[in-house]
Amino acid sequence: MSDNYNAFEMSPVPTPGPDAVPPEPFRGIYGMPAFVTIPTSDLAASTDFWIRGLGFFELFSIPGRLVHLRRWAFQDVLLVSAEDTPEQAPAMSVSFACVLSQIDSLVEDCRALRPDSVDGPRDTPWNTRDVEVITPENARVVLTAAKPWDPASQEARDLAAVGITAPSVGGGDNEEHA
């Protein structure tokens, strides 16, 4: 018996598929289980790129000091005013889920604002399509969309070879494990 169980009901990420619809932007206030803090020397330019390029919205701000951005629930970013930012993007990245139907428009929007900011999209061995974006403050952001699960695909075979199999359809088995 595995210690893992299907708990997708906790996530705002929709089930992968060609007709997957992204959730509405989440404007509720909650205790953030995790968030990213990104220093920027130009708070206005960074905020504009994250909103118009990456699809975030401004939840609130402290003028001249901080802007709290969000996309879906649990996709929180704090842009904080700083004197300096790195001259190049670090190897480390932060990833945000999206759906396949958003990938092309995210690429177009980011390239319209910063032509050399996008690398991809590319398909991964773990069944996602990813786009890497370098933001104005040189943060490395990966937007990742799960592809529909095909049990006959090479990705499924590769994942099964390392012990990762698709969760059973239907979910709802949390009671057994909680």
Residue, then its C-alpha position, 0 to 999 in steps of 0.5 A: m500500500s502506498d502512503n500517497y493518495n489522490a487529493f486533487e480536491m485540495s488543489p485549484v489546478p484543474t484536471p488536465g485535458p484539452d478542455a481544462v479551464p483555469p480557475e478564476p483569480f482568487r481574491g480571498i485572504y488566507g494564511m499563505p502556505a508558501f509564497v515567493t518574495i522577489p526584490t525589484s529596483d523598479l516596482a512599477a515595471s515589475t508589477d506591469f510585467w507580472i500582470r500583463g505578461l504572466g497573468f497575475f493581478e494586484l491583491f494589494s500594495i504598500p506604495g513604494r515598498l511592496v506589491h502582493l500579486r496572485r493568479w490562482a489560490f496559493q500562487d502568491v508573489l511579493l514584489v519588494s522594493a530593493e536597491d539592486t537586483p541580480e544582473q542575471a537570472p539564477a539557476m533556481s526557478v519558481s514554477f506556477a501551474c497553468v492550463l495548456s490553453q494558456i501557454d500560447s497567450l502567455v508566451e505572446d504576452c511576455r514576448a510582446l513586453r520583453p521579446d527575449s524573455v521567453d524560452g519554450p514552450r517545451d514538453t517534459p518527460w513528466n508529461t507537462r508543457d513548460v515555458e521559462v520566463i525571465t522577468p524584469e528583475n531577473a527571476r526565473v519563472v516556469l509556467t507549467a501545464a499538465k498534458p492530458w494523461d495517456p496511459a499508452s504514452q512514452e511519458a506514462r511508461d517512463l514514469a511507471a518505470v520509476g514507480i509513478t502511476a496515475p491515480s485511480v479515477g474518481g478520487g474521494d479516497n481521502e477518508e481511508h488515509a486521513 
